[in-house]
Amino acid sequence: MPFSPLTQRRLKRFKKNKRAFISLIIFAFFFILSLFAEFIANDKPIILIYNGRLYLPVIISYSESEFGGFFDTEADYKDPFIQELLKECWALWPPVRFSYDTIRYDAAEPPPTPPTLENPLGLDNHGRDVFARLLYGFRLSVLFGFILTIFSSFIGVLIGALQGYYGGRIDLYGQRLIEIWSGIPLFYLLILASGMIRPGFWSLLIIMTLFSWTHLIAVVRAEFLKGRNLEYVRAAIVLGVKDRAIMFRHILPNALISAMTFLPFILSGSIGTLTSLDFLGLGMPPGTPSIGELLAAGKSNLHAPWLGISAFIVVAGMLSLLVFVGEGLRDALDPRTKNV
């Protein structure tokens, strides 16, 4: 379906902003690359041919007994015994032969160890590959940020639309509720919640969604307050069109244009919040690939600067790219921007 002339002009304005357009390409490249993290950094072969049979250990779990071992548990391909059983077979390994939770017991020195050819960014304080943990942690952070942005934006747009369209007491009481809700300290609640429930991806996502839905309310509310007074909206009300149709078919598309400019900033804020919580030990469970946990490891091991520097570069670069994309999107959607 071809884009409308207005959308085409907006796309041209965005592409004309070289910094934003290149930032989007770079961020999309690394995110797509992280989606295939199992094929880039893993302690399992991608393809294995044993006794004429094809195995895909990265995708399917195989027991040790299938390769001549003694146990029915999943094969540990870094185990010298399993390696001896598979020494005659052909295997295609990932470029980095360590997953985010693989511990190197055969390291030349106690961890953390500096970068080597086998471990491009070294090992952390638990003997795990830093590159693998950054790769998996980048994917986890971005996916968490995407889901949190979608959920919180949906709630914020819905509440902002109701406040702006109906106004009156709904708007007044809604604003007071938002003021009270926004004043509740999120970090204190997470400290209390971590003592009552086991922190995890979905539990943390639910808690953060409850306190992150206020970002878009102001802009959506303002658009609906303006839109409900437009002539075509008043005409639709006189003709008896239902409020739901007027809100979501006629006013909401215009309000979403303004709301979209905030999405990259909300995404970067969500990623930054998750990184901060992991740094403080209030985020994902221990062992989860996390950039914040790696920053905390760098803080605790100042004699191993590669830990903090590598994590800082990843999180700073990721957030900078999102900010550049957000600025370009804001300029492209701004009606005051000069057309190209």
C-alpha positions as CSV (number, residue, x, y, z in Angstrom):
1,M,0.0,0.0,0.0
2,P,1.6,3.3,-1.1
3,F,2.2,6.0,1.5
4,S,0.2,9.2,1.4
5,P,2.0,12.4,0.2
6,L,2.2,13.7,3.8
7,T,3.8,10.5,5.0
8,Q,6.3,10.5,2.1
9,R,7.3,14.1,3.0
10,R,7.9,13.0,6.6
11,L,10.0,10.1,5.5
12,K,12.1,12.4,3.3
13,R,12.6,14.8,6.2
14,F,13.7,11.9,8.4
15,K,16.1,10.6,5.8
16,K,17.5,14.1,5.3
17,N,18.6,14.1,9.0
18,K,21.7,12.0,8.4
19,R,22.5,11.6,12.1
20,A,19.1,10.2,12.9
21,F,18.9,8.0,9.8
22,I,22.3,6.5,10.3
23,S,21.6,6.0,14.1
24,L,18.4,4.1,13.2
25,I,20.4,1.9,10.8
26,I,23.1,1.2,13.3
27,F,20.7,0.5,16.2
28,A,18.5,-1.8,13.9
29,F,21.7,-3.7,12.8
30,F,22.9,-4.4,16.3
31,F,19.4,-5.3,17.5
32,I,18.8,-7.8,14.6
33,L,22.3,-9.2,15.2
34,S,21.4,-9.7,18.9
35,L,18.3,-11.7,17.9
36,F,20.7,-14.4,16.6
37,A,22.9,-14.3,19.7
38,E,22.7,-18.1,20.1
39,F,24.4,-18.4,16.7
40,I,27.1,-15.9,17.6
41,A,28.1,-16.7,21.1
42,N,27.3,-20.2,22.5
43,D,28.9,-23.2,24.1
44,K,27.0,-25.5,21.8
45,P,27.8,-26.3,18.1
46,I,25.4,-24.8,15.5
47,I,25.6,-28.0,13.4
48,L,26.9,-31.4,14.4
49,I,27.3,-34.5,12.3
50,Y,27.7,-37.6,14.4
51,N,27.5,-41.2,12.9
52,G,26.0,-39.8,9.7
53,R,23.2,-38.0,11.5
54,L,22.6,-34.3,11.5
55,Y,22.2,-32.6,14.9
56,L,21.3,-29.0,15.7
57,P,22.4,-28.5,19.4
58,V,21.7,-24.7,19.4
59,I,18.1,-25.3,18.6
60,I,17.4,-28.8,20.0
61,S,18.7,-30.3,23.3
62,Y,20.3,-33.7,23.0
63,S,21.2,-36.0,25.9
64,E,24.7,-37.2,26.6
65,S,23.7,-40.8,25.9
66,E,22.9,-40.0,22.3
67,F,26.7,-39.5,21.8
68,G,27.8,-42.5,23.7
69,G,27.7,-41.1,27.2
70,F,26.3,-42.5,30.3
71,F,23.6,-40.0,31.4
72,D,20.3,-38.9,29.9
73,T,20.9,-35.2,30.9
74,E,21.7,-32.6,28.3
75,A,25.2,-33.0,26.9
76,D,27.8,-30.5,28.0
77,Y,29.8,-29.8,24.9
78,K,32.6,-28.1,26.8
79,D,33.1,-31.2,28.9
80,P,36.4,-33.0,28.0
81,F,34.6,-36.4,28.1
82,I,32.0,-35.2,25.6
83,Q,34.7,-33.6,23.4
84,E,36.6,-36.9,23.4
85,L,33.4,-38.7,22.2
86,L,32.9,-36.1,19.5
87,K,36.5,-35.7,18.3
88,E,35.9,-37.6,15.1
89,C,32.7,-35.9,14.1
90,W,32.3,-32.6,12.1
91,A,30.9,-29.6,13.9
92,L,30.3,-25.9,13.1
93,W,30.8,-23.8,16.1
94,P,29.7,-20.1,16.7
95,P,32.5,-17.5,16.4
96,V,32.5,-17.2,20.2
97,R,32.4,-20.6,21.9
98,F,30.9,-19.3,25.2
99,S,27.3,-18.5,26.2
100,Y,26.3,-15.8,28.7
101,D,26.4,-18.3,31.5
102,T,29.4,-20.4,30.5
103,I,32.0,-20.4,33.2
104,R,35.6,-20.9,32.1
105,Y,37.2,-23.3,34.6
106,D,40.4,-23.6,32.5
107,A,41.3,-19.9,32.5
108,A,45.0,-19.2,32.7
109,E,44.5,-16.9,35.8
110,P,41.7,-16.3,38.3
111,P,38.9,-14.1,36.9
112,P,38.4,-11.4,36.0
113,T,40.9,-11.9,33.1
114,P,41.8,-9.4,30.4
115,P,40.7,-9.8,26.7
116,T,42.2,-12.6,24.7
117,L,41.6,-14.1,21.3
118,E,39.1,-16.6,22.8
119,N,37.4,-14.0,24.9
120,P,37.5,-10.8,22.9
121,L,36.3,-8.6,25.9
122,G,37.8,-10.8,28.7
123,L,36.1,-12.6,31.5
124,D,34.0,-11.1,34.3
125,N,34.5,-11.7,38.0
126,H,32.7,-15.1,37.8
127,G,34.7,-16.3,34.8
128,R,32.0,-15.7,32.2
129,D,32.6,-14.2,28.8
130,V,32.0,-10.5,28.8
131,F,31.2,-10.3,25.0
132,A,28.5,-13.0,25.3
133,R,26.9,-11.3,28.3
134,L,26.9,-8.0,26.6
135,L,25.3,-9.5,23.5
136,Y,22.6,-11.3,25.4
137,G,22.1,-8.4,27.8
138,F,21.7,-6.0,24.9
139,R,18.9,-8.1,23.5
140,L,17.2,-8.5,26.8
141,S,17.4,-4.8,27.5
142,V,16.0,-3.7,24.2
143,L,13.2,-6.3,24.2
144,F,12.3,-5.3,27.8
145,G,12.3,-1.7,26.7
146,F,10.1,-2.4,23.7
147,I,7.5,-4.3,25.7
148,L,7.4,-1.7,28.5
149,T,7.1,1.1,26.0
150,I,4.2,-0.6,24.2
151,F,2.3,-1.4,27.4
152,S,2.8,1.9,29.1
153,S,2.1,3.9,25.9
154,F,-1.2,2.0,25.4
155,I,-2.4,2.8,28.9
156,G,-1.2,6.4,28.7
157,V,-2.8,7.0,25.3
158,L,-6.1,5.5,26.5
159,I,-6.3,7.6,29.7
160,G,-5.1,10.7,28.0
161,A,-7.8,10.3,25.3
162,L,-10.5,9.9,27.9
163,Q,-9.4,12.9,29.9
164,G,-9.0,15.2,26.8
165,Y,-12.2,14.2,25.1
166,Y,-14.7,14.3,28.0
167,G,-12.9,17.0,30.1
168,G,-14.8,18.2,33.2
169,R,-14.7,16.1,36.3
170,I,-13.0,13.2,34.5
171,D,-10.2,15.4,33.4
172,L,-9.9,17.1,36.8
173,Y,-10.0,13.9,38.9
174,G,-7.7,12.2,36.4
175,Q,-5.1,15.0,36.7
176,R,-5.1,14.8,40.5
177,L,-4.7,11.1,40.4
178,I,-1.8,11.3,38.0
179,E,-0.1,13.9,40.2
180,I,-0.4,11.6,43.2
181,W,0.6,8.5,41.2
182,S,3.7,10.2,39.7
183,G,4.9,11.2,43.1
184,I,5.2,7.6,44.3
185,P,8.9,6.6,44.3
186,L,9.4,3.7,42.0
187,F,12.7,2.5,43.5
188,Y,11.3,2.3,47.0
189,L,8.4,0.2,45.7
190,L,10.8,-2.1,43.9
191,I,12.9,-2.6,47.1
192,L,9.7,-3.6,48.9
193,A,8.5,-5.8,46.0
194,S,11.9,-7.6,45.8
195,G,11.4,-8.7,49.4
196,M,7.9,-10.1,48.8
197,I,8.2,-11.6,45.3
198,R,11.0,-13.1,43.3
199,P,12.2,-10.6,40.7
200,G,11.9,-11.7,37.1
201,F,11.3,-10.4,33.6
202,W,7.5,-10.4,33.8
203,S,7.1,-9.4,37.4
204,L,9.5,-6.5,36.9
205,L,7.7,-5.5,33.7
206,I,4.3,-5.4,35.4
207,I,5.6,-3.3,38.3
208,M,7.4,-0.8,36.0
209,T,4.3,-0.6,33.7
210,L,2.2,0.4,36.6
211,F,4.4,3.5,37.2
212,S,5.5,4.3,33.6
213,W,2.1,4.9,31.9
214,T,2.1,8.7,32.6
215,H,4.6,9.7,30.0
216,L,2.2,10.2,27.1
217,I,-0.9,11.4,28.9
218,A,-0.1,15.1,28.7
219,V,0.5,15.2,24.9
220,V,-2.5,13.0,24.1
221,R,-4.7,14.9,26.5
222,A,-3.7,18.2,24.8
223,E,-4.4,16.8,21.3
224,F,-7.9,15.6,22.4
225,L,-8.7,18.9,24.1
226,K,-7.9,20.6,20.9
227,G,-9.5,18.0,18.6
228,R,-12.9,17.9,20.3
229,N,-13.4,21.5,19.3
230,L,-12.7,21.1,15.6
231,E,-15.6,21.6,13.2
232,Y,-15.7,18.1,11.8
233,V,-15.7,16.6,15.3
234,R,-18.6,18.9,16.3
235,A,-20.4,17.9,13.1
236,A,-19.9,14.2,13.9
237,I,-21.4,14.8,17.4
238,V,-24.4,16.5,16.0
239,L,-24.9,13.7,13.5
240,G,-25.0,11.2,16.4
241,V,-21.7,9.5,15.8
242,K,-20.7,7.5,18.8
243,D,-18.0,8.8,21.1
244,R,-15.9,5.8,20.6
245,A,-15.8,6.2,16.8
246,I,-15.0,9.9,17.1
247,M,-12.2,9.3,19.6
248,F,-10.4,6.5,18.0
249,R,-11.3,7.0,14.3
250,H,-11.1,10.8,13.9
251,I,-9.0,12.3,16.8
252,L,-6.7,9.5,17.8
253,P,-4.7,9.3,14.5
254,N,-3.8,13.0,14.8
255,A,-2.9,12.6,18.5
256,L,-0.6,9.6,17.7
257,I,1.5,11.7,15.4
258,S,2.6,13.8,18.4
259,A,2.8,10.8,20.7
260,M,5.2,9.0,18.3
261,T,7.9,11.6,18.8
262,F,8.2,10.6,22.4
263,L,8.5,6.8,21.8
264,P,12.3,6.6,21.3
265,F,12.8,8.7,24.4
266,I,10.4,6.5,26.4
267,L,12.3,3.4,25.1
268,S,15.7,4.9,26.1
269,G,14.3,5.7,29.5
270,S,13.0,2.2,30.0
271,I,16.3,0.7,29.1
272,G,18.1,3.1,31.4
273,T,15.8,2.3,34.3
274,L,16.3,-1.4,33.8
275,T,20.1,-0.9,33.7
276,S,19.9,1.2,36.9
277,L,17.9,-1.5,38.7
278,D,20.3,-4.2,37.7
279,F,23.2,-2.1,38.8
280,L,21.6,-1.7,42.2
281,G,20.7,-5.4,42.4
282,L,16.9,-4.8,42.2
283,G,16.4,-5.9,38.6
284,M,16.7,-9.3,36.9
285,P,17.5,-12.4,38.9
286,P,21.2,-13.1,39.5
287,G,22.9,-14.8,36.5
288,T,20.6,-13.1,33.9
289,P,22.7,-11.4,31.2
290,S,22.5,-7.8,32.2
291,I,24.5,-4.7,31.3
292,G,23.7,-3.2,34.7
293,E,25.1,-6.2,36.5
294,L,28.3,-5.9,34.4
295,L,28.6,-2.2,35.4
296,A,28.3,-3.3,39.0
297,A,31.0,-5.9,38.5
298,G,33.2,-3.2,37.0
299,K,32.6,-1.0,40.0
300,S,33.5,-3.8,42.3
301,N,36.6,-4.7,40.3
302,L,38.4,-1.5,39.5
303,H,41.6,-3.5,38.7
304,A,39.7,-4.9,35.7
305,P,38.7,-1.8,33.7
306,W,37.6,-3.7,30.7
307,L,34.4,-4.7,32.6
308,G,33.1,-1.2,33.3
309,I,34.4,0.3,30.0
310,S,32.8,-2.3,27.7
311,A,29.5,-2.1,29.5
312,F,29.6,1.7,29.6
313,I,30.3,1.9,25.9
314,V,27.4,-0.4,25.1
315,V,24.8,1.4,27.2
316,A,26.0,4.9,26.3
317,G,26.0,4.1,22.6
318,M,22.6,2.4,22.7
319,L,20.9,5.3,24.5
320,S,22.7,7.9,22.3
321,L,21.4,6.2,19.2
322,L,17.9,6.2,20.5
323,V,18.1,9.9,21.4
324,F,19.3,10.7,17.9
325,V,16.5,8.7,16.4
326,G,14.0,10.4,18.6
327,E,15.3,13.9,17.6
328,G,15.1,13.0,14.0
329,L,11.5,11.6,14.3
330,R,10.5,14.7,16.2
331,D,11.8,17.0,13.5
332,A,10.2,14.9,10.8
333,L,6.8,14.9,12.3
334,D,6.9,18.6,13.3
335,P,4.5,20.5,11.0
336,R,6.7,23.6,11.4
337,T,9.7,21.9,9.8
338,K,10.4,23.2,6.4
339,N,9.2,20.7,3.7
340,V,11.8,19.0,1.5
